[in-house]
Amino acid sequence: MMRVYLAGSIAGCTGPEANDWRSGVNSRLARHGITGISPLRCEPIHGERYGVSYEDPRFGTARAISSKNFLDVQLCDITLCYMPRDLNERRLSVGTIIELAWAHSLRKPTILVTDYPFLLDHPVVQANASWVLSTLDEAVDVIVGVLGAYSPAPPPQPRVNWRATTGAVPCGWEEW
């Protein structure tokens, strides 16, 4: 199964800001046998917005979060970094930039989706992104185009001996 790491703003975001785009991308990728991996799968929101870390030695410390996210980048086939201007002007997602660099250093393809000139103009950010796109729709198209051929085909449908099971062969069907 092919996997895409869904990197993007978390700290300072509301639940919907951090999760809705990930859910939407994941459901679109799933139609093609591709799984989106969210860094938030074991990080609950505390209060109205996500913080940088929280009191949970298993998943909430800086080291735990970083270790889990690095493992995700290592195990995924592509890293998608979603960095819209509105969220990153409020609080720059430094973690996402680091994840972009991790993926690049691991020789994994990366996709940066942003409308933020500060990021678009940065030479190191540009050099670490395999694709720089404007929309999540474009990113999904690239991911499906690149990984879709590697995704498993749907399971074959079992052949039915219609004469043995029903006593007849449906009109127009050949008996085997």
N, C-alpha and C positions, 0 to 999 in steps of 0.2 A: 504494500500500500504506500502510495506517495503522500508525503506530508509537507505542509507549509506552515512555518512559524509566523504567527500574526503579531508582529511587534508594533507598538504604538503607545501613545500617551496613556498613563495610568494615574500617576500622582497628581492630585488636584482635580481629577475628573469625577463626575457623578457616575453612578452605575450605568445609566444609559449611554453616556458619552464614551465610556471605556468598553462597554460590552456590545452595544447594538451593531456597530459596524463589523465586529468580529463574528457575531452570530449570522449576519447577512452574508458575509463572504463565505463562511463555513458551509452554510446551507447551499450556496451556489456551487461550491467546489465538490460537495458530497455527491451531486448529480453526476459527476464525472469520475467517481471513485477516488477522490483526493480529499484528505483530511486536513482541516485547519487546526492548529494547535495553539490554544490560548494560554498566555502566561498567567491568566487569572483563574485557572481551573481549580486551584487550591488556595486562593487568596481572597477571603471575603472582604466586603466593604465594611468599614467601621465608621458609623456616622453617615453623613450625607455625601462625603467624598472620600476617595482613596487617598491614603497617606503614602509616605515613602517606605515605611516599615511599620510593624505592629508587634505586640507582645505575644509571640508564638515561636518558641525555639525550633519548631519543626519546619514552618513555612514563612514566618513573618520577619525574621532577621535579615539584615542586608546580605550576609553571607548565604543564607538559605535561598533568598530570592535570586541572587546572582548565580549561584550554583545550578539551581533548577533551570533558569533561563539559558545559561550556557549549554547545559545538556540538551535542551530543546533545540537550540541553534545547531548543535552538532548532529542531532538525529534527524533533523528535517532536511528536505531536498532543496527548498527555496525559502528565503526569508523575505516576507512582505513587511515593509516599514511604512505605516500610515501616519503621516505627520502634517495634518491640516493646519493652516495658518492660525485660525482662531484659537485652537488649543495650545499651540506652541508659542504664540505671543503672550498668552497668559502664564505659561510655565513651559520652558523648553524641555522637551523629553530627551534628556541626556542619555538615559538608559537605552532608548531606541537607537540613538547614534552609536552607542557602544555595541549594541547587538548587530547593527549594520556592519561595523568593522570586524566583529567576531566572524560573521558569516563570510565576509570577503577574505579574511585571513585563512579561513578553513576551505577556501576555494568553492564556496557555495554560491549559486546565483542569488542576486538580491534585486528587489524591486522597491524603489522609493516612490511613494505617492505623496505629492505635496503641491501646495500653491503658495508656499512661503518663500519669498525672494531671498531671505537670509540663508536658507538652506540651499536653494537652487544656485546661488552664486558662490557657494563655498567649494573650493577646488578639491579638498580632501573628501567631502561628502560626495561630490560628483564622481571622484575616482573609485569610491567604494560601492557605488550603485551600478549594477549591470543595466538596469532600466530606470529612467526617471520619467514618471507618468503623472498625469493630472487627475485621474479619477480611479476609483476602485473598480469600475466596470472595465477600464483598460487593463488594470492589473489582473483581474480574473481572466480576461481573454488571453493574456500572456501566459499565465499559469496553466490554464487548460491547454493552450497550444504547445507549451513546452513539456508538461508532465502528463498530459492526457494519453499520449501514446504508450506510456509506461504503466498506466493504471490497469488493473486486472479487468478483463472482459467480463460482462455479466455471465453468470453460470449458464451452461447449456440447458435447454429445456429437455426433459426426458422424452424419448420417443414412445409413442403409445401404439400398441398393436390394437387398432380399433376393432377388427373383426373378432379378436379373442375377448376383448372386454365388453363390446356392445353387440356383437353379432353382425355388424355391418361396417362398411367403410363410408365416411362422409362423402357426399357428392363432390366430385372433382378432385378428390385426394387419391393418390396412388397408395396401394397397399405395399407394405415392405416385408 
